[in-house]
Amino acid sequence: MPTDVPAASDDPPVGSRSCVVAGDNLPLLRALPDASIDLVYTDPPFNTGATQRQQRLRTTADPNGDRTGFGGRRYRSQPVSDHAYADAFDDYPAFLEPRLREIHRLLAPTGALYLHLDAREVHYIKVLCDRIFGRDCFLNEIIWAYDFGGRPKRRWPAKHDTILYYVKDPTAYTFNRDDIDRIPYMAPGLVGAEKAAKGKLPTDTWWHTVVPTSGSARTGYPTQKPEALAERIIRASSNPGDLICDPFAGSGTVGAVAARLGRRFLLIDQNPDAIAVMRDRLPPGTHFSST
């Protein structure tokens, strides 16, 4: 195991180098010392009850191809990558509760948790987090709104996720207001030229597109989230040199952004596809190990 991930028999310093650990996050979290992590931003499985799959294709012109494009041109597609994971739990709160209790123990006194969920489970997990952290430690329900994907005909299209923001101590937590990216005013004519040019701080509703399916940032992992979301959170709620943890690391977005911003990271995932994606994505010097 890497020197910054303690085994049950020892207790070396946490976070001496950025690392990725393959395995179940619960025993690893239990082995880490109290108050050793500055920020957790994590996107656990959403309990959709289905297998989540993301396939990337490479398309080339071919008169005998399997696809028809604009103007009747024919193309042939070949799979580049195919990543999947099972997303079903008999008791989702029971699955998350021991992990959330460990996260609460592991957070530094100025630390914070950003927990990324969808509408199926967020209400149950909010009540659970209130019990673990305390209702006074709940600061925000952040809505990430986007406009991409299917359009069902018998209900309103679901186009948002929820990020619950909790802190360890509501009187002394890291929040770097001046480091947060600014966004345009919706009615710039009402605020004057100077304010309009500067932009405003985001509210608790964040409008941002998903990772484009053909974009250069796309890894092919099903749950990949935009780096802009992680960057806003990491800038606001941590400082350079801090240790950022994502116990459901997926494609490694938190680690990629943390490294770029001068933070250390601890990423955990038990899906071999996720580990493979992170090996390709994360910077040289990232330490990989398994539990």
LUMLO-794200 format. One record per residue (C-alpha): residue number from 1; residue in one letter; x, y negated, z. Coordinates in nm, 4 decimals. Layout:
BEGIN
   k r       c1       c2       c3
 NUM a        X        Y        Z
...
This chain:
BEGIN
   k r       c1       c2       c3
   1 m   0.0000   0.0000   0.0000
   2 p   0.1202  -0.3603  -0.0508
   3 t   0.2764  -0.5327   0.2456
   4 d  -0.0085  -0.7817   0.2697
   5 v  -0.2780  -0.5115   0.3095
   6 p  -0.2339  -0.3461   0.6479
   7 a  -0.2884   0.0244   0.6933
   8 a  -0.4602   0.1519   1.0039
   9 s  -0.1238   0.2136   1.1743
  10 d   0.0381  -0.1280   1.1300
  11 d  -0.0459  -0.4965   1.1167
  12 p   0.1879  -0.6946   0.8882
  13 p   0.1006  -1.0495   0.7810
  14 v  -0.1925  -1.0777   0.5430
  15 g  -0.1550  -1.2483   0.2084
  16 s   0.2225  -1.2621   0.1673
  17 r   0.1558  -1.2025  -0.2030
  18 s  -0.1467  -1.1871  -0.4277
  19 c  -0.2751  -0.8359  -0.4757
  20 v  -0.5450  -0.6104  -0.6156
  21 v  -0.6492  -0.2985  -0.4259
  22 a  -0.8414  -0.0147  -0.5908
  23 g  -1.0836   0.1540  -0.3561
  24 d  -1.3822   0.1132  -0.1241
  25 n  -1.3695  -0.2350   0.0263
  26 l  -1.5156  -0.1457   0.3668
  27 p  -1.2251   0.0516   0.5187
  28 l  -0.9797  -0.2021   0.3804
  29 l  -1.1705  -0.4968   0.5266
  30 r  -1.1864  -0.3179   0.8605
  31 a  -0.8071  -0.2809   0.8604
  32 l  -0.7356  -0.6520   0.8161
  33 p  -0.6706  -0.8775   1.1170
  34 d  -0.9166  -1.1353   1.2499
  35 a  -0.9252  -1.4849   1.0939
  36 s  -0.6888  -1.3851   0.8136
  37 i  -0.8868  -1.5071   0.5099
  38 d  -0.9655  -1.8682   0.4221
  39 l  -1.2420  -1.8224   0.1650
  40 v  -1.4561  -1.5404   0.0303
  41 y  -1.6409  -1.5841  -0.2974
  42 t  -1.7943  -1.2585  -0.4083
  43 d  -2.0494  -1.1291  -0.6541
  44 p  -2.1642  -0.7879  -0.5255
  45 p  -2.3755  -0.5540  -0.7395
  46 f  -2.7275  -0.6942  -0.7733
  47 n  -2.9107  -0.3652  -0.7111
  48 t  -3.0934  -0.3743  -1.0440
  49 g  -3.1425   0.0023  -1.0363
  50 a  -2.9711   0.0450  -1.3730
  51 t  -2.6265   0.1113  -1.5138
  52 q  -2.4734  -0.2196  -1.6176
  53 r  -2.2764  -0.1940  -1.9402
  54 q  -2.0849  -0.4414  -2.1541
  55 q  -1.9386  -0.3444  -2.4891
  56 r  -1.7116  -0.5661  -2.6978
  57 l  -1.7073  -0.5188  -3.0743
  58 r  -1.4613  -0.6197  -3.3451
  59 t  -1.6366  -0.7006  -3.6725
  60 t  -1.4688  -0.6994  -4.0150
  61 a  -1.6039  -0.7541  -4.3647
  62 d  -1.6903  -0.4257  -4.5349
  63 p  -1.9335  -0.3824  -4.8277
  64 n  -2.0269  -0.0413  -4.6854
  65 g  -2.0449  -0.1591  -4.3255
  66 d  -2.3107  -0.0882  -4.0643
  67 r  -2.4266  -0.4482  -4.0150
  68 t  -2.5785  -0.7152  -4.2353
  69 g  -2.4889  -1.0799  -4.1760
  70 f  -2.5681  -1.4177  -4.3288
  71 g  -2.6408  -1.4081  -4.7024
  72 g  -2.6638  -1.0297  -4.7048
  73 r  -2.2909  -0.9834  -4.6436
  74 r  -2.2038  -0.6454  -4.4926
  75 y  -1.9752  -0.5927  -4.1910
  76 r  -1.8376  -0.2968  -4.0011
  77 s  -1.8133  -0.3072  -3.6222
  78 q  -1.5723  -0.1137  -3.4019
  79 p  -1.5846  -0.0945  -3.0204
  80 v  -1.2946  -0.2765  -2.8546
  81 s  -1.3922  -0.2041  -2.4950
  82 d  -1.6804  -0.0442  -2.3070
  83 h  -1.7134  -0.1094  -1.9323
  84 a  -1.9925   0.0044  -1.7034
  85 y  -2.0877   0.0550  -1.3396
  86 a  -2.3879   0.1962  -1.1529
  87 d  -2.6014  -0.0712  -0.9847
  88 a  -2.8492   0.1091  -0.7596
  89 f  -2.8726   0.1377  -0.3805
  90 d  -3.1346   0.3101  -0.1663
  91 d  -3.0943   0.0415   0.1014
  92 y  -2.9107  -0.2643  -0.0290
  93 p  -2.9062  -0.4632   0.2993
  94 a  -2.7687  -0.1565   0.4784
  95 f  -2.4931  -0.1358   0.2165
  96 l  -2.3961  -0.5032   0.2521
  97 e  -2.4363  -0.5485   0.6282
  98 p  -2.1128  -0.3829   0.7494
  99 r  -1.9179  -0.5625   0.4785
 100 l  -2.0686  -0.9004   0.5701
 101 r  -1.9877  -0.8399   0.9377
 102 e  -1.6259  -0.7741   0.8455
 103 i  -1.6154  -1.0849   0.6272
 104 h  -1.7441  -1.2930   0.9177
 105 r  -1.4712  -1.1509   1.1432
 106 l  -1.2021  -1.2067   0.8822
 107 l  -1.2804  -1.5697   0.8028
 108 a  -1.0441  -1.8295   0.9458
 109 p  -1.2025  -2.0903   1.1772
 110 t  -1.2297  -2.3315   0.8819
 111 g  -1.3324  -2.0580   0.6369
 112 a  -1.6415  -2.0058   0.4238
 113 l  -1.8387  -1.7395   0.2403
 114 y  -2.0041  -1.7943  -0.0987
 115 l  -2.2269  -1.4933  -0.1667
 116 h  -2.3556  -1.4632  -0.5237
 117 l  -2.6911  -1.2821  -0.5569
 118 d  -2.9987  -1.2650  -0.7765
 119 a  -3.3699  -1.3075  -0.7054
 120 r  -3.4300  -0.9384  -0.6297
 121 e  -3.2307  -0.9314  -0.3077
 122 v  -3.1343  -1.2843  -0.2044
 123 h  -3.4229  -1.3332   0.0402
 124 y  -3.3415  -1.0143   0.2318
 125 i  -2.9696  -1.0908   0.2402
 126 k  -3.0300  -1.4504   0.3504
 127 v  -3.2042  -1.3224   0.6644
 128 l  -2.9205  -1.0756   0.7196
 129 c  -2.6563  -1.3478   0.6854
 130 d  -2.8462  -1.5715   0.9267
 131 r  -2.8195  -1.2958   1.1865
 132 i  -2.4490  -1.2391   1.1279
 133 f  -2.3251  -1.5968   1.0830
 134 g  -2.5971  -1.7892   1.2674
 135 r  -2.8545  -2.0133   1.1030
 136 d  -2.6520  -2.3227   1.1899
 137 c  -2.3676  -2.1863   0.9743
 138 f  -2.5833  -2.1795   0.6617
 139 l  -2.5039  -2.4906   0.4568
 140 n  -2.6504  -2.4425   0.1094
 141 e  -2.8529  -2.2293  -0.1255
 142 i  -2.6794  -2.3087  -0.4533
 143 i  -2.8715  -2.2374  -0.7726
 144 w  -2.6651  -2.1498  -1.0781
 145 a  -2.8936  -2.2164  -1.3734
 146 y  -2.8148  -2.1057  -1.7276
 147 d  -3.0052  -2.0487  -2.0505
 148 f  -2.8986  -1.7319  -2.2245
 149 g  -3.0365  -1.3835  -2.2840
 150 g  -3.3784  -1.2294  -2.3274
 151 r  -3.7193  -1.3975  -2.3262
 152 p  -3.9861  -1.1702  -2.1718
 153 k  -4.3412  -1.2422  -2.2837
 154 r  -4.5294  -1.1592  -1.9641
 155 r  -4.3381  -1.3645  -1.7056
 156 w  -4.1150  -1.6710  -1.6783
 157 p  -3.7647  -1.5866  -1.8074
 158 a  -3.5253  -1.5421  -1.5126
 159 k  -3.2389  -1.7829  -1.5802
 160 h  -3.0701  -1.8459  -1.2470
 161 d  -2.8640  -1.6791  -0.9758
 162 t  -2.8347  -1.7871  -0.6124
 163 i  -2.5123  -1.8479  -0.4198
 164 l  -2.5491  -1.8565  -0.0411
 165 y  -2.2917  -2.0811   0.1283
 166 y  -2.2034  -2.0043   0.4909
 167 v  -1.9183  -2.1325   0.7075
 168 k  -1.7501  -1.9831   1.0117
 169 d  -1.7800  -2.3034   1.2153
 170 p  -2.0321  -2.5713   1.1110
 171 t  -1.8290  -2.8404   1.2891
 172 a  -1.4871  -2.7688   1.1345
 173 y  -1.4837  -2.6225   0.7845
 174 t  -1.2842  -2.7031   0.4718
 175 f  -1.4717  -2.9125   0.2181
 176 n  -1.2596  -3.1147  -0.0239
 177 r  -1.5149  -3.3571  -0.1616
 178 d  -1.2631  -3.5528  -0.3664
 179 d  -1.1361  -3.2399  -0.5441
 180 i  -1.4751  -3.1396  -0.6833
 181 d  -1.5308  -3.1864  -1.0555
 182 r  -1.7816  -3.4572  -1.1422
 183 i  -2.0718  -3.4233  -1.3808
 184 p  -2.2573  -3.6769  -1.5975
 185 y  -2.5529  -3.8698  -1.4578
 186 m  -2.8812  -3.7649  -1.6153
 187 a  -2.9838  -4.1314  -1.6415
 188 p  -2.6525  -4.3213  -1.6699
 189 g  -2.8301  -4.6458  -1.7545
 190 l  -2.9711  -4.6604  -1.4014
 191 v  -2.6372  -4.6530  -1.2183
 192 g  -2.4175  -4.8986  -1.4088
 193 a  -2.1191  -4.8514  -1.6365
 194 e  -1.8575  -4.7874  -1.3661
 195 k  -2.0534  -4.5124  -1.1915
 196 a  -2.1613  -4.3618  -1.5227
 197 a  -1.7985  -4.3392  -1.6380
 198 k  -1.6918  -4.1747  -1.3109
 199 g  -1.9780  -3.9266  -1.3030
 200 k  -2.1454  -3.7865  -0.9933
 201 l  -2.0825  -3.5000  -0.7556
 202 p  -2.2816  -3.1862  -0.8293
 203 t  -2.5878  -3.1137  -0.6194
 204 d  -2.6954  -2.7666  -0.5065
 205 t  -2.8195  -2.6914  -0.8603
 206 w  -2.5379  -2.6106  -1.1012
 207 w  -2.6122  -2.6049  -1.4735
 208 h  -2.3502  -2.4036  -1.6600
 209 t  -2.3656  -2.1554  -1.9439
 210 v  -2.2650  -1.7910  -1.9049
 211 v  -1.9371  -1.6653  -2.0501
 212 p  -1.9956  -1.6669  -2.4281
 213 t  -2.0111  -1.3173  -2.5759
 214 s  -1.7577  -1.4128  -2.8437
 215 g  -1.5529  -1.6536  -2.6314
 216 s  -1.1793  -1.6137  -2.5772
 217 a  -1.2348  -1.5889  -2.1999
 218 r  -1.4595  -1.2831  -2.2355
 219 t  -1.3082  -0.9690  -2.0825
 220 g  -1.5907  -0.7311  -2.1694
 221 y  -1.6719  -0.6593  -1.8037
 222 p  -2.0509  -0.6610  -1.7413
 223 t  -2.0594  -0.8957  -1.4406
 224 q  -1.8024  -1.1518  -1.5528
 225 k  -1.8907  -1.5025  -1.4326
 226 p  -1.7603  -1.8337  -1.5728
 227 e  -1.4301  -1.9514  -1.4310
 228 a  -1.5860  -2.2953  -1.3808
 229 l  -1.8066  -2.1602  -1.1005
 230 a  -1.5124  -2.0082  -0.9145
 231 e  -1.3015  -2.3188  -0.9710
 232 r  -1.5621  -2.5511  -0.8217
 233 i  -1.5939  -2.3295  -0.5135
 234 i  -1.2211  -2.2739  -0.4655
 235 r  -1.1357  -2.6424  -0.5071
 236 a  -1.4054  -2.7482  -0.2626
 237 s  -1.3591  -2.4880   0.0097
 238 s  -0.9892  -2.4028   0.0190
 239 n  -0.6468  -2.5635   0.0025
 240 p  -0.3296  -2.4747  -0.1899
 241 g  -0.1608  -2.1755  -0.0326
 242 d  -0.4833  -2.0416   0.1214
 243 l  -0.5871  -1.6787   0.0844
 244 i  -0.8993  -1.6207  -0.1260
 245 c  -1.0739  -1.2839  -0.1131
 246 d  -1.3231  -1.1167  -0.3439
 247 p  -1.4154  -0.7690  -0.2146
 248 f  -1.6264  -0.6972  -0.5251
 249 a  -1.3712  -0.8302  -0.7706
 250 g  -1.5089  -0.7017  -1.1021
 251 s  -1.3219  -0.8713  -1.3848
 252 g  -1.0951  -1.0664  -1.1477
 253 t  -1.2287  -1.4172  -1.2143
 254 v  -1.1671  -1.5282  -0.8547
 255 g  -0.8057  -1.4135  -0.8714
 256 a  -0.7396  -1.5740  -1.2087
 257 v  -0.8716  -1.9105  -1.0879
 258 a  -0.7077  -1.8870  -0.7457
 259 a  -0.3676  -1.8254  -0.9059
 260 r  -0.4109  -2.1201  -1.1407
 261 l  -0.4977  -2.3460  -0.8454
 262 g  -0.2042  -2.2370  -0.6305
 263 r  -0.3926  -2.0082  -0.3934
 264 r  -0.3146  -1.6466  -0.3009
 265 f  -0.5762  -1.3803  -0.3604
 266 l  -0.6874  -1.0411  -0.2356
 267 l  -0.9147  -0.8606  -0.4810
 268 i  -1.0799  -0.5243  -0.4125
 269 d  -1.2792  -0.3000  -0.6456
 270 q  -1.3329   0.0735  -0.6752
 271 n  -1.4332   0.0786  -1.0425
 272 p  -1.1400   0.1933  -1.2617
 273 d  -1.2738  -0.0234  -1.5467
 274 a  -1.2463  -0.3320  -1.3257
 275 i  -0.8889  -0.2483  -1.2261
 276 a  -0.7948  -0.2032  -1.5921
 277 v  -0.9426  -0.5411  -1.6848
 278 m  -0.7605  -0.7128  -1.3974
 279 r  -0.4273  -0.5574  -1.4962
 280 d  -0.4609  -0.7259  -1.8343
 281 r  -0.6003  -1.0532  -1.7031
 282 l  -0.4129  -1.1490  -1.3864
 283 p  -0.0729  -1.3221  -1.3854
 284 p   0.2614  -1.1379  -1.3711
 285 g   0.3653  -1.0656  -1.0157
 286 t   0.0201  -0.9558  -0.9026
 287 h   0.0645  -0.6458  -0.6867
 288 f  -0.1636  -0.3482  -0.7555
 289 s  -0.2239  -0.0637  -0.5116
 290 s  -0.4930   0.1813  -0.4056
 291 t  -0.6422   0.2828  -0.0721
